[in-house]
Amino acid sequence: MILPGATDTPAGVPGAVQAQWVDLLGELEAVKNAVTATQARLAVALDEATRAEEARQSVRAERQGRGVPNQVGAALRVSPHAGAGFVSTSRVWVTQMPHTFTALQAGVLSQWRATLLVRETSHLSLEHRVLIDEEICGPTHLTELATMSTRRLIARIKELAA
């Protein structure tokens, strides 16, 4: 496969090669989403392990895990605030929205769209959030999810939430 260099302007690249580029972009996106799922699971595990260790050390409950957002932010090369947001969102994926997490892990759902699912269901009870998770990201809905626009996804979440 011919890959363009940083300064190349590939003129006259055959359509078949361009189609391979599009396929490769899609495959890389799926890998990126799977990596995000792994990072999410690690962030939640780090938070839980840190809190457990600090509880054993008799650190007050409200102070436990305070350093985790800094660690996650540094590891992801983002701010501590963004690290805290990632830990919080990851916790919802891992503990409350298993189908969303599985879709992210499978590469069907991007980090942004998985985050939208968390954001748009944040006002709901756990029971209702789980129902929406199943209805949108359940195994029988993955094909539809993969082709659904982001605008339609948000509309569908709001429709189900209502």
Secondary structure, DSSP 8 states (H G I E B T S, - for coil): -----SS---TT--HHHHHHHHHHHHHHHHHHHHHHHHHHHHHHHHHHHHHHHHHHTT--GGGTTTTHHHHHHHHHTS-HHHHHHHHHHHHHHHHT-HHHHHHHHTTSS-HHHHHHHHHHTTTS-HHHHHHHHHHHHSGGGHHHHHH--HHHHHHHHHHHH-
